Amino acid sequence: MIQAETLNLITDQWIPVRTATGSRLIRPDQVADPDVLGLDWPRPDLNIACLELLIGLIYLSDPPADEDEWESRKPDPERLRARLAPYAPAFNLGGDGPRFLQDRVSLPGDPNPVDMLFIDSAGGQTAKNNADLMVRRGRYSALPAGLAAMALYTLQAHAPSGGAGNRTSMRGGGPMVTLVDPGGTVWDLLWANVPHGAPQSADALPWMRPTRTSEKGKPETFPPETNAPSAEVFFGMPRRLRLCFEDGSVTGVIQRPYGTNYARWRHPLTPYYRMKEGGEALPVHPKAGTFGYRNWLGVVMEGKSDGLRIEAETLRTFRRRVTRATPKVIVAGWAMDNMKPRDFTWSSQPLPMVDALGARLIRGMVEAAGLFAMALRDALKPVCRVDDAGSTMLEALREAFFLRTEADFHAAVAALERGEDRVKVASGWLATMRRTALPLFEERALPGLEDRRMKEVEAVLKARGNLLAAFAGRSKTGRDAFGKLELELPEANRKKEEA
């Protein structure tokens, strides 16, 4: 067993993986072995962060220069081991010299419990108020070497708000991560997401220099103006931390405020959005709940051409590298409510490989579904009370609409990838949404109708008629949805529009 204070993240075997014959620990260079099929950390947030770390190590030491080199390079553990070896002095977890993702000097103060390295741990105030009901304090009294290193990286890469002076990650608290997954081995997944660039020196790593602190009056830290991103984008250090060791394990963490305050960095594995055209690009953060096709725009694929929703650079790069493939996208991250973690998302979605017209129709399909889901919600208002309970019911029925159409949406996208007629696909999607929305309305609105007052019955029948009108393109919502799907309105409706 590796002693935590002597762990070196480059030369030691510390990453748990699944292979064709079982589980084992590997060094980073061994991810290029063909039998490494998946990471095997005990928590999904550690798995996604470890993928980011490994992509960052390859980008630091041996990235592809361009598309041609990316295409021609084959997995080579010996080459990667040789390229990583010079960086070993920068990747000690403990010791008197530079420490991985930690301040260069000892920090004053008493150690916090090592539990603080996990984003879903109870904060100090929560524990003080005895409010840690779902996740109790003190889950971990000590951490072994590898787990401590991975938890440290995960916290620095995804750091949420943490009280006065404790900075968030360079992507804010709980960023969304999107990775192209072409299928196959761990190396295939990593290599699909390594940006183009040139090897960088260990000086790019923030713990190899005095910490850029951010007390009042000190400037924010902006990205250097270079053609390719600085490797620091994968190794940000917003928190000032020093691990404490005892009996070969990590038993505590000293934290001081005012670590590096990053601004305007663009992480290649995260989607961004703008509040207005020409505004600052802000990182996307996951929302609690199931990630499905209704969340695609600006994440799995580009949003409108106004530049307000921007997919991660790694997705754009992959589409330039590969024209024929059926990859997926891993979408992951903590959904945060300020300092409080609400949910961890891990979803696998198709990455559409279509031309510009196909991409435009997919966007239209998502937007049309949003319009019809709202039409369903409005139609059900006469049935559900418009109070907190009623609003919750309406949102649940709207959510059910998206869940029941999920498989058909993916089938429609696959049809576009096969080159099927766009009008046929759009018409089929319209029929699917109608076939889903009407039963949802009727399941909720029609039972017990005969026992209601005439005024209530009339309201329900009118609401049903409005919903049918939307799907026939006879309302503003319906006409907008037909436009999104690039479908012609039925002739009678078109004449009415022209009049």
C-alpha distance (Angstrom), angle and dihedral (degrees) to the residues before:
residue distance angle dihedral
M1 . . .
I2 3.80 . .
Q3 3.80 115.9 .
A4 3.80 108.0 -123.3
E5 3.80 95.1 -132.9
T6 3.84 91.2 54.2
L7 3.81 99.0 43.0
N8 3.79 114.5 128.0
L9 3.79 112.2 -164.9
I10 3.81 93.5 -151.1
T11 3.79 103.9 43.9
D12 3.82 102.9 30.5
Q13 3.79 130.2 74.8
W14 3.81 105.6 -117.9
I15 3.83 109.1 130.9
P16 3.84 114.4 97.2
V17 3.81 113.5 -138.5
R18 3.79 140.8 172.3
T19 3.79 118.3 -122.8
A20 3.78 134.8 179.4
T21 3.81 89.1 -93.9
G22 3.83 101.6 39.5
S23 3.80 139.9 -73.8
R24 3.80 130.6 -39.8
L25 3.80 143.9 152.8
I26 3.80 120.7 -99.1
R27 3.80 141.8 -175.9
P28 3.83 117.4 -116.4
D29 3.83 92.3 -102.4
Q30 3.81 90.3 57.7
V31 3.81 91.6 67.8
A32 3.81 83.6 86.3
D33 3.82 90.5 65.6
P34 3.83 109.2 109.9
D35 3.81 93.5 -133.3
V36 3.84 94.6 61.9
L37 3.81 102.3 102.0
G38 3.81 104.8 167.1
L39 3.79 146.7 -11.1
D40 3.78 116.9 -97.4
W41 3.80 110.2 -158.6
P42 3.83 115.4 146.5
R43 3.83 93.0 -118.8
P44 3.84 130.7 50.8
D45 3.82 93.5 -134.8
L46 3.81 89.1 58.1
N47 3.81 90.9 49.6
I48 3.81 94.1 52.6
A49 3.81 92.1 43.8
C50 3.81 91.1 48.9
L51 3.80 89.7 54.7
E52 3.81 88.4 52.4
L53 3.81 91.0 48.3
L54 3.81 92.8 50.7
I55 3.81 92.2 47.2
G56 3.80 87.4 50.4
L57 3.81 92.5 51.3
I58 3.80 92.0 51.3
Y59 3.81 90.7 46.2
L60 3.81 90.4 49.9
S61 3.79 96.2 48.1
D62 3.81 111.6 23.4
P63 3.83 117.2 3.2
P64 3.82 123.5 164.4
A65 3.80 112.8 -97.6
D66 3.81 94.1 -143.3
E67 3.81 145.0 -21.3
D68 3.80 92.9 -72.0
E69 3.79 93.5 55.5
W70 3.79 91.1 43.4
E71 3.80 89.5 54.7
S72 3.81 96.2 44.8
R73 3.83 100.3 41.9
K74 3.80 113.4 100.5
P75 3.82 124.9 -160.3
D76 3.79 108.0 -84.9
P77 3.83 118.5 173.8
E78 3.81 93.5 -172.0
R79 3.79 92.9 52.6
L80 3.81 91.9 47.5
R81 3.81 91.3 47.8
A82 3.81 90.5 53.2
R83 3.82 92.5 47.0
L84 3.81 92.9 49.1
A85 3.81 97.0 44.7
P86 3.84 97.0 83.2
Y87 3.80 90.3 57.5
A88 3.81 95.3 56.2
P89 3.86 95.1 99.8
A90 3.83 88.4 61.2
F91 3.79 94.7 53.3
N92 3.78 105.6 62.8
L93 3.80 113.4 128.7
G94 3.81 93.0 -153.6
G95 3.80 139.7 7.0
D96 3.78 136.3 90.0
G97 3.81 97.9 -69.2
P98 3.81 130.4 61.6
R99 3.79 112.7 -30.2
F100 3.79 124.8 -150.9
L101 3.85 109.4 -95.3
Q102 3.82 92.5 -16.6
D103 3.79 135.9 111.5
R104 3.80 115.3 -84.4
V105 3.80 91.6 -125.6
S106 3.79 135.0 45.6
L107 3.79 113.2 -88.6
P108 3.81 124.1 -136.1
G109 3.76 121.0 -122.5
D110 3.77 141.5 63.3
P111 3.80 119.9 -61.0
N112 3.79 120.2 -101.9
P113 3.80 118.3 -137.8
V114 3.80 110.5 -82.4
D115 3.81 87.1 -119.0
M116 3.81 87.6 82.6
L117 3.81 90.1 78.3
F118 3.82 89.8 74.1
I119 3.79 116.6 80.4
D120 3.81 94.0 -142.1
S121 3.79 94.6 53.3
A122 3.78 121.0 117.1
G123 3.80 112.0 -94.6
G124 3.77 122.9 -129.3
Q125 3.81 94.6 -99.5
T126 3.82 91.8 47.0
A127 3.79 91.5 53.0
K128 3.81 91.6 44.4
N129 3.82 90.0 54.8
N130 3.81 90.6 45.6
A131 3.82 88.2 -123.0
D132 3.81 97.4 130.5
L133 3.79 94.5 111.5
M134 3.81 103.0 138.9
V135 3.83 98.1 36.7
R136 3.77 112.4 25.7
R137 3.79 123.8 -145.0
G138 3.79 120.5 -106.8
R139 3.80 98.2 32.7
Y140 3.80 89.7 149.1
S141 3.80 121.8 37.2
A142 3.81 91.4 178.2
L143 3.79 137.2 3.5
P144 3.80 128.7 -144.7
A145 3.79 118.0 -122.6
G146 3.79 101.7 -93.8
L147 3.78 96.1 41.6
A148 3.82 91.3 49.4
A149 3.81 91.9 50.6
M150 3.80 92.3 49.1
A151 3.81 93.8 45.8
L152 3.81 89.5 49.8
Y153 3.80 92.0 52.6
T154 3.81 92.4 45.6
L155 3.81 91.9 52.6
Q156 3.81 94.2 47.9
A157 3.82 93.0 45.6
H158 3.83 96.4 45.7
A159 3.82 102.5 22.7
P160 3.82 113.5 163.7
S161 3.78 126.1 -156.3
G162 3.78 107.3 -60.6
G163 3.78 109.3 -179.1
A164 3.80 131.3 -78.5
G165 3.80 111.8 -11.0
N166 3.81 96.2 -4.6
R167 3.80 100.6 123.5
T168 3.79 128.1 -141.8
S169 3.79 121.8 -123.9
M170 3.80 119.1 -81.9
R171 3.84 85.6 -96.0
G172 3.80 94.1 48.4
G173 3.78 125.3 -109.8
G174 3.79 115.2 -30.2
P175 3.83 101.3 -4.1
M176 3.79 123.2 -161.3
V177 3.81 114.6 -110.3
T178 3.80 121.9 -155.7
L179 3.80 120.8 -172.3
V180 3.79 128.9 -179.6
D181 3.81 108.9 -123.1
P182 3.82 110.9 -163.8
G183 3.82 92.0 176.7
G184 3.79 126.1 -112.2
T185 3.79 126.9 72.5
V186 3.79 132.0 -1.8
W187 3.80 88.6 -101.9
D188 3.82 90.6 56.3
L189 3.81 89.8 54.0
L190 3.81 94.2 46.1
W191 3.80 95.7 45.1
A192 3.82 91.1 50.1
N193 3.82 88.5 62.5
V194 3.81 105.0 38.6
P195 3.82 108.8 113.9
H196 3.79 122.3 -130.5
G197 3.77 115.5 -98.4
A198 3.79 145.6 101.7
P199 3.83 130.2 -79.7
Q200 3.81 113.4 -83.6
S201 3.76 130.5 -152.4
A202 3.79 124.3 -106.6
D203 3.81 86.5 -106.4
A204 3.82 86.9 81.2
L205 3.81 88.7 69.6
P206 3.82 111.9 93.4
W207 3.80 96.6 -139.2
M208 3.80 90.4 59.1
R209 3.81 89.0 73.8
P210 3.81 135.2 39.3
T211 3.79 110.3 -68.8
R212 3.79 115.1 -92.8
T213 3.76 97.4 -129.1
S214 3.79 124.8 -161.8
E215 3.79 109.8 -146.7
K216 3.79 116.9 153.0
G217 3.78 111.4 -60.0
K218 3.81 95.7 21.4
P219 3.81 117.4 117.3
E220 3.78 126.6 -110.3
T221 3.80 117.9 -106.6
F222 3.81 112.5 -109.5
P223 3.82 126.6 -168.1
P224 3.81 116.2 -95.0
E225 3.79 115.9 -104.6
T226 3.79 99.9 -108.5
N227 3.80 133.8 136.7
A228 3.81 92.3 -116.4
P229 3.82 124.6 37.0
S230 3.78 118.5 -92.1
A231 3.80 111.8 -105.8
E232 3.80 86.2 -119.9
V233 3.81 86.2 81.3
F234 3.83 86.1 76.7
F235 3.82 94.7 39.4
G236 3.77 106.8 43.7
M237 3.81 117.5 163.7
P238 3.82 109.3 -158.2
R239 3.82 93.9 150.8
R240 3.80 125.1 66.4
L241 3.80 102.9 -136.7
R242 3.80 140.6 159.7
L243 3.79 121.5 -172.5
C244 3.80 120.0 -134.9
F245 3.81 119.7 -143.1
E246 3.78 133.2 -154.0
D247 3.80 130.7 166.8
G248 3.79 92.1 -8.8
S249 3.81 96.2 -52.7
V250 3.80 137.1 92.1
T251 3.79 106.7 -105.2
G252 3.81 104.0 168.0
V253 3.78 147.3 7.0
I254 3.80 127.6 -137.0
Q255 3.79 111.6 -150.9
R256 3.78 129.1 -171.1
P257 3.82 124.5 -176.0
Y258 3.79 131.0 -112.7
G259 3.76 104.3 49.5
T260 3.81 120.9 163.7
N261 3.81 113.0 -39.0
Y262 3.80 105.1 -149.6
A263 3.82 122.1 -157.9
R264 3.83 132.9 -175.9
W265 3.80 96.7 -1.1
R266 3.82 114.0 149.8
H267 3.80 113.1 -148.2
P268 3.83 111.8 -152.3
L269 3.83 92.9 -140.9
T270 3.83 97.6 53.0
P271 3.83 131.4 74.4
Y272 3.81 119.3 -129.3
Y273 3.79 138.3 -157.8
R274 3.81 138.3 -163.2
M275 3.78 126.3 -139.1
K276 3.81 90.0 -145.5
E277 3.77 137.6 4.6
G278 3.79 109.7 -73.9
G279 3.81 92.0 12.6
E280 3.79 126.8 130.8
A281 3.81 115.3 -70.9
L282 3.81 109.4 -115.3
P283 3.83 125.8 -164.5
V284 3.80 118.5 -106.2
H285 3.81 117.1 -120.0
P286 3.81 125.5 -157.4
K287 3.78 121.1 -107.9
A288 3.77 122.4 -137.2
G289 3.80 114.9 -95.8
T290 3.78 136.6 40.3
F291 3.80 117.8 -22.9
G292 3.80 108.9 -135.9
Y293 3.77 142.2 152.2
R294 3.79 92.6 -69.0
N295 3.85 86.7 68.1
W296 3.81 94.5 50.1
L297 3.79 102.3 98.7
G298 3.77 111.1 98.3
V299 3.81 91.3 4.5
V300 3.81 112.2 55.9
M301 3.78 91.6 18.0
E302 3.77 139.2 5.7
G303 3.76 119.5 -76.5
K304 3.82 123.2 -137.2
S305 3.78 120.8 -33.9
D306 3.83 90.1 -101.7
G307 3.80 89.9 89.9
L308 3.80 94.6 -124.6
R309 3.82 94.8 120.4
I310 3.79 115.6 44.9
E311 3.78 124.2 -174.9
A312 3.81 118.7 -139.7
E313 3.79 115.1 -77.6
T314 3.80 90.4 -122.0
L315 3.83 90.5 65.5
R316 3.81 92.1 49.7
T317 3.80 91.6 47.7
F318 3.80 92.7 49.8
R319 3.80 91.7 52.8
R320 3.81 88.7 54.1
R321 3.78 91.4 48.1
V322 3.81 97.9 46.1
T323 3.80 128.5 31.8
R324 3.80 100.8 174.6
A325 3.78 117.2 46.9
T326 3.80 142.3 100.8
P327 3.81 101.5 -130.9
K328 3.76 128.6 163.2
V329 3.78 132.6 -141.1
I330 3.79 123.1 -127.8
V331 3.82 108.4 -145.3
A332 3.80 113.7 -167.7
G333 3.78 144.6 153.6
W334 3.78 147.2 107.3
A335 3.78 118.4 -71.4
M336 3.80 102.3 -140.5
D337 3.79 134.4 -165.5
N338 3.79 96.3 -157.0
M339 3.84 101.5 -70.9
K340 3.80 95.1 -7.0
P341 3.82 121.4 89.4
R342 3.81 111.0 -138.8
D343 3.78 105.2 175.8
F344 3.80 142.1 -14.5
T345 3.80 115.7 -128.0
W346 3.79 122.8 -151.4
S347 3.78 113.9 164.7
S348 3.80 135.2 158.8
Q349 3.81 113.8 -145.7
P350 3.82 132.2 174.5
L351 3.81 115.7 -100.7
P352 3.84 103.7 -137.8
M353 3.79 112.4 -130.3
V354 3.80 99.4 -164.5
D355 3.79 137.7 129.4
A356 3.80 124.4 -99.2
L357 3.81 93.5 -86.0
G358 3.78 91.8 49.9
A359 3.80 91.1 48.6
R360 3.81 90.0 50.4
L361 3.80 91.4 52.6
I362 3.82 92.5 47.8
R363 3.80 89.0 53.6
G364 3.78 88.4 49.0
M365 3.81 91.5 50.2
V366 3.79 91.1 54.1
E367 3.80 92.7 46.1
A368 3.81 92.9 46.3
A369 3.80 89.9 51.8
G370 3.79 88.7 53.5
L371 3.80 90.7 52.2
F372 3.80 94.2 48.7
A373 3.80 91.9 44.7
M374 3.79 87.7 55.9
A375 3.83 90.2 47.4
L376 3.81 88.6 53.5
R377 3.79 90.8 48.9
D378 3.81 91.6 50.2
A379 3.80 91.9 47.5
L380 3.79 90.8 54.6
K381 3.81 95.3 51.2
P382 3.85 92.6 92.0
V383 3.82 88.0 55.9
C384 3.81 100.7 44.1
R385 3.78 122.6 56.4
V386 3.80 111.2 -112.5
D387 3.80 95.7 -126.0
D388 3.79 131.9 97.9
A389 3.81 93.0 -72.9
G390 3.80 92.8 44.0
S391 3.78 93.0 48.1
T392 3.80 89.6 50.9
M393 3.82 89.8 51.8
L394 3.80 91.9 49.2
E395 3.80 91.6 50.8
A396 3.81 90.5 48.3
L397 3.82 90.8 53.5
R398 3.80 90.8 47.0
E399 3.80 88.8 50.6
A400 3.82 89.7 49.8
F401 3.82 89.1 55.3
F402 3.81 91.2 57.6
L403 3.81 93.8 43.5
R404 3.82 93.4 50.3
T405 3.81 92.4 49.9
E406 3.82 96.6 44.4
A407 3.82 97.8 95.2
D408 3.83 92.9 44.9
F409 3.80 90.7 50.5
H410 3.80 91.5 54.6
A411 3.81 89.7 47.2
A412 3.82 89.6 52.9
V413 3.81 91.4 50.2
A414 3.81 90.1 50.0
A415 3.81 89.0 51.5
L416 3.81 90.1 54.6
E417 3.81 90.1 49.6
R418 3.82 88.3 54.1
G419 3.79 88.9 54.1
E420 3.81 98.4 -109.8
D421 3.80 118.8 164.3
R422 3.81 110.9 -74.8
V423 3.81 94.8 -142.3
K424 3.79 90.5 52.2
V425 3.81 91.3 49.7
A426 3.81 92.8 47.2
S427 3.82 92.4 47.5
G428 3.79 90.6 49.5
W429 3.80 90.6 50.6
L430 3.81 90.9 50.6
A431 3.82 89.7 51.7
T432 3.81 90.9 48.6
M433 3.79 92.6 52.9
R434 3.81 92.3 47.9
R435 3.80 91.2 46.8
T436 3.81 89.0 52.8
A437 3.79 101.7 40.8
L438 3.82 99.2 49.8
P439 3.84 96.3 56.2
L440 3.82 89.7 46.1
F441 3.79 89.2 54.4
E442 3.79 93.8 44.8
E443 3.81 94.6 45.9
R444 3.77 88.9 58.6
A445 3.81 103.6 30.7
L446 3.82 108.0 37.5
P447 3.85 106.2 51.6
G448 3.82 109.2 99.9
L449 3.80 92.8 7.9
E450 3.81 91.7 136.0
D451 3.81 90.6 60.6
R452 3.80 96.0 53.9
R453 3.77 129.8 94.8
M454 3.80 117.1 -92.3
K455 3.81 92.0 -111.2
E456 3.81 90.7 56.0
V457 3.81 91.8 46.4
E458 3.79 90.8 51.5
A459 3.80 90.9 49.9
V460 3.82 91.6 52.0
L461 3.81 93.0 47.6
K462 3.79 91.0 47.7
A463 3.81 90.7 49.6
R464 3.80 90.7 51.3
G465 3.78 89.6 49.8
N466 3.81 90.7 51.3
L467 3.80 90.4 51.6
L468 3.81 91.6 50.3
A469 3.80 89.2 47.5
A470 3.80 90.7 54.9
F471 3.80 92.2 53.5
A472 3.81 89.7 47.6
G473 3.80 91.8 51.7
R474 3.81 93.2 -113.4
S475 3.82 96.4 124.6
K476 3.78 132.8 57.1
T477 3.81 90.3 -106.4
G478 3.79 90.5 50.1
R479 3.79 93.8 47.3
D480 3.79 90.6 49.3
A481 3.80 90.6 50.2
F482 3.82 92.3 49.3
G483 3.79 87.2 51.9
K484 3.81 91.9 52.0
L485 3.82 88.9 51.3
E486 3.81 91.4 46.8
L487 3.81 89.4 -126.1
E488 3.76 125.0 144.8
L489 3.78 116.0 -114.9
P490 3.81 115.9 -113.1
E491 3.81 108.1 -86.0
A492 3.82 95.7 -108.2
N493 3.80 91.2 52.3
R494 3.79 91.8 45.6
K495 3.78 92.1 54.1
K496 3.79 89.6 48.8
E497 3.80 89.8 51.5
E498 3.79 91.6 49.6
A499 3.78 91.4 49.5
